Amino acid sequence: MNTLGDKALLPAGLQDILPPAAAHEAGIVEQLIGGFEAWGYERVKPPLMEFEDALLSGTGQAVAQQTFRLMDPVSHRMLGLRADMTPQVVRIAETRLRNAPRPLRLCYGGQVLQVKGSQLRPERQFGQVGAELIGAPQERADAEVVLLAARVLDAVGVQGLSIDLNLPPLVGALAKDLGFDDEKSAQLREALDHKDAASVASLAGDRAEPFLALLRAVGPADEALIKLESLRLPPAADIELNRLKRVVGLIRAEAADVALTLDPVEHRGFEYQTGISFVVFARNVRGELGRGGRYDAETADGTQESCTGFTLYMDTVLRGLPKPDPAKRLFVPVGAPGARVELLRDDGWCIVGALDETNDPHAEARRLLCSHVLIDGRAVVVGAKS
């Protein structure tokens, strides 16, 4: 690549983030992390790459097809470049922090890279910020992570939040109870994911009504729960439904104004979830802001530890926020009093210092995209008479 145009060409799904967008994203990430920490979640920082067999075990299996792999020239073992940070946080919790008291609250933020984008998210590299509640099987843990997601997004200024609650195990439990084999269950799940009632009816035949009833229950959480309670569900599904009802009550008690919907048949993106899960949306924002839910993590002794958590996708979160206010950039000519400049910097000004003498500080300030220029110790609007 010899031309500037060639050097600027990037692979599909990758992009340079320029000023002021890069600083805006970094600032929002830190605000979100600060929100997690205020509720007791401690930050961890996993590496960009790990050994493939560790990275793609357990919950990591769900993103195996999205993971870039390469050979480590040092160890001569295969490495994986993370496509999702949740499996890494789970690994940290179950290895280096295995003796930490439970429940263990961890949070994180960083970049991930995926093999290919999707129609809603064509970006292959994007930022993730999230929180995991490890070793917490309680219903209050389910409510806590939903409320935490809503609180931190509201705090950074996302408007019109809506949280879609899901029960990924429900369809599988119902299909098994009705005698469907694994292949037919997978076909039914796919049809239900696409809300294709005709295909569901064709696949399930005279046993289709319970699945169609689940489809009809999609909607506002309170109304959907009433519809679901009227269904005959297998014991395992009924237990999860009752748990969901109690979790909705806990969320309502803490945040009555949070918009809750329920989709009991959605399974896409919840491949390793074992209980109540959720997706976060915002009004007039394309795509999901984040998703999370309950899952099992394997401990060092081979047992399972119940966990729940969520991940926010920074590219979508930023689409739900207003553009940042322009920075207060102050051009400071050569020879300006240092003490005065320090006071202005402490007062929030972004200082752009001159490197050469200039006869027209206003013109130089304008060229350097400054809104103000320092004249006689005062910040003067560029172009205004001093």
N, C-alpha and C positions, 0 to 999 in steps of 0.2 A: 504494500500500500504506500504509494509515493505521493499522492495528492491529498490535500486537506479534506476533500470530499470523501476519499476512501477511508481516511483515518476516522472520520466522524460516523462512518457506517457501523452499526451495531447489529448483533444477531436479533432475530425476531423475538419480541417479548422482553427485550432489555432496553433500558434508556438511561441517559444522563439526567439527573435531577439538578436543575440550575437554581441560582439565587432568584428570588428569596424562598422558593418552594422547599429547598433542602433544609434551610434553617427552620422553616415553619413545621415541617414534618418532625425534625429532631425535637423541637420544643413540645409538640403534642405528645410524642412518645414519652418524654420525661414527665409531663403532666399526668399521663395515664399511669405510669409506674408509680409516681408519687401518690396517686389515688389508691393503688393497690397497697402500698406500704402503710398508708393511713389506716387500713383495715387489717393490718397484721401480716401481710404477705411480704416475704423477704426475697430479694432479687438474687437470681443465679445467672451465670453466663456460661453456657456450654460452648464447645468449639464448633467451627464451621463444618469440620469433617470428623468422622469417626470410622472405626472399623465396620465394614459392611454388615458382618454377622450380628454385631451388637446394635447397630443403628436400626436395622430392619427386623429386629425380633419384637415380640409382644405387640404393643400398639403400633410399632413402626411398620408392621406388615401392611397396614392400610395404605401406605404411601410408597410401597416398593416400586410400583410402576412409574412413579414420578421422580425417582431418585437418580441423579447422575452418579456414575461409578467411575473410579480411576484406580490405577495401581500405585501404591506407595513405593517410591524408589528407595526408601530407607528400610522398611520392614518387609517389603515384597508381598504385602497383603493387600487385598482389595479394600478400598475406602469408599464411603458414601458421603456425598455432599448433601447436607440436610435439606429436605423438602418440607419439613414441618418440625417445629421446635418442641411440641408436646412430648413425643417419645424420648427426647433427650432429657427433659426435666424429670420424667418418670424414672429414667435410668439413674439420674443423680439421686433421686429420692430413695431408690431401692438399693443403692450401692454405697456411695459416700455418706449419705445421710440416713442410712438404714437404722442407726441407733438414736436418731433425733426423735423427740417425743411427738406422738400423734395426737390430734391431727396436725399435719405439717402443711404450712401455707407457703407456697413459693410463687414467684412471678418472674417474668422474663420479657425481653424485647430484643429483636434482631432481624436480620435479613435471611430469607430462604430462597432457594432456587429450585424450580421444578422443570421437568423434562418438556412439558408443553402446557400452554395456557388453555383456557376454556372460552366459550363464547361470551360469558359474562365477565371473565377476568382474563384477557389475553396476555397480561403481564406474566412473565415466567419468574422474575425476581421481584419480590415485594417484602415489606416489613410485616412482622408479626409481633403483637404484644398480647400477653395473656397471663392467666393465673391458674394454679392447680391446687386443689385441696386434697391432700393425700391422706389415706387412712381415715376417712370420714364417711361411714355408711348412713349417717342420720339423715332424716328428711330435712332438717334445718340446714344441712350442708348443701342440698340441692337448691333450696331457697336462697342461701347465702350467695352462691355463685351467680345466680340469675340477677339478684339485686345488685351485686357488685358490678356486673357488666352494665346494668342500667345506670348506676350511680356515676361511674367514671366517665361514661359517654355523655351523660347530661352535664357533668362538671366541665368538660372541654367545649361544650356548646352545640352538640348534636341535637337537632330538633326533631320532633315527631317520631320518637322511638316506638317500635313495636317488637314484641318478643313472641316468637312462634314456638310453642312447646310441642315436643314430640315424644313418642314411645316406640323406638325402633324395634324392641323385641315383640311387640304386640302381634304383628302379622304372622311372624314365625310361630308363635305360640298357638294362635288360632288355626293356622294351617296344619300344624301337627295334631292338634286336637280333632280336626275334621278328617284326618287320615291321608293328607296329601304327602307325596314323597318329596325329597329334597329338590329334584328338578322342577316339579310342578310348583313347589313353594317359591322357588326363585323366579319363575315366570309370573306368578301372581304378584310377587313383591314389585317386580319391574312395572307391571301394568298399573298397580296402585300408585307407584311413584309418579307415573305419568298421568294419574287421575283418569285413566281410560276405563270407564265403566263397562263399555261394550266388550272389551277384551277380558275383563274380570268375569263377566257373566259367561262368556264363552269358555274360559279356562276352568271355572269352578262348577259350571252346570247347576245341578239342583242344590249345590252347597254354596252358591254365590251370595245369598242374601246377607250373611253376617259381614262379608267383606264390603258389600255395597252399603251396608249400614254404617260401616266405618268411614266410607267416603262421604256419606251424607252428614257425618258429624264434624267435618272440617269447618272451622269458623271461630267466632269469639269463644274464649275458653269457658265461660260460665254456661253458655248455651250448649256447647259441645259436650261438656261433662254430663249435663242432664240427659242428652241423647245416648251417651255411652252407658250410663247407669241402667238404661232400659234394656241393654243387650245381654244375652246369655254368653258369657265369656268363660274360657277355661280358667281353672284356679290361678295358674301362674299369671295370666293376663289380668285377672280380676284384682290380684294383689297389687300389681303395678298401677292399675287404674285408681285404686283407693289411695295409693301413695301419692299419685299425681294430684288428686283432689285435695289432699292435706297440704301439699306443697303450694298449690295455688292459694289456699287459705293463708298460709304463712306469708306469701308474697303480698297478697292483698292487705294483710295487717300492717306491713311495713311501708308499702307504697301503693296506695289504692288507685293512684292515677296512672300506673304503668299499664299500657295497652297489651293485653295478653290474648293470643289466639292459640288454637290447638289444631294440629294436624296429626292424627293418630296413625296414619299409614306411611308417612314420609320416612324413607330409609337411606336415600342417597347422601353420601358424606358421613353417615353414622355407622360405618361398617364395624367398628370395634366398640361401639356404645352398648351398654348392658342395661340401661335404665333411662330415667327421665333425661331428655336432651332438649336443646333449644337452638334456634337461629335468631339473630338480631338483625332487624331491618330498620330503615328510617324513611320517612315520607319524602318522596321525590328524589331518592337516591337509588341509582341502578346497582343491583347486586346486594349481597349480604355483607353487613358490617363485621359479623363474626358468628361463631357457632361453638357449642360446647355440650357437655353432658357427662353422664356417669359411665365409668368404665372400670375394668379390673386390671390391676398391675401385679405382675408376678414378683414375689419377694425372693430373697436369697435362699430361703429354705424350700422354695417351690410352691408355697401357698399363694393365695390371691388376696390382694389388699384393695378394698373398694375406694375409688377415688372419683372426683368430679372436678370439672374446670371448664375453661373456655379460652378461645383464641380470637383476637380481633385482627382484622386485615387492614393495614394502614392505608392502602390505596383507596379502599372504599370509605373508610372513616374520614379521610380528608375530603372526599367528595361531599360529605355531609356537613362540612364546616364552611363558614364564610371565609373569603380571602383575607389574609392577614393585613393589618394596617401597615402602610409604608413605614420603614424605619426612619427615625429622625437622624438624618445624616448631616453632619456639620463639617464643612470644609474649614480647616484651620491653616492660615497662611504661616509661612516661616517667621519665627521670632515671636509668636504669640506667647503670653505668660503661661508657663507650665502649670502653676498652681490653679489658675483660672480654668485651664483645659481639663485638669483633673476633676474639678468641681462639676463641670458640665458633663463629663463622662459619668460621674457618680449619679448625676441627675437623669440619666437615661439616654443621653445623646450618643450616637455612633460617631466616633471621631475619625475623620479622614484627613490626615496630615499632609501638607504640601511637602514635596521633596525639593522644589526649586522656588526661587523668588519669582513673583508674578506681579505684573503691573495691573492686572484686572482680575482680582480674586473672585468676582461674581462670575465671570466667564469660565474660569477654571473650575469653580464649584459646579456650575451647570454641566460642564463637560464630564465631570466625575459623578454625575447623578446625585448631587447633594441638594437638599432642600434649603439649607441655610449656610451662611458663611459667617465666620467670627470677625467682627469689625469692632475695634476699640473695646474688646472684652464682652461684647454683646452678640447673641445669635440673631442675625438679620436674615430675613427671607431673601433668597437669591433673586436679584433683580430689583429689589426695593431700595429706596434711598436710605442711606445710613445716617 
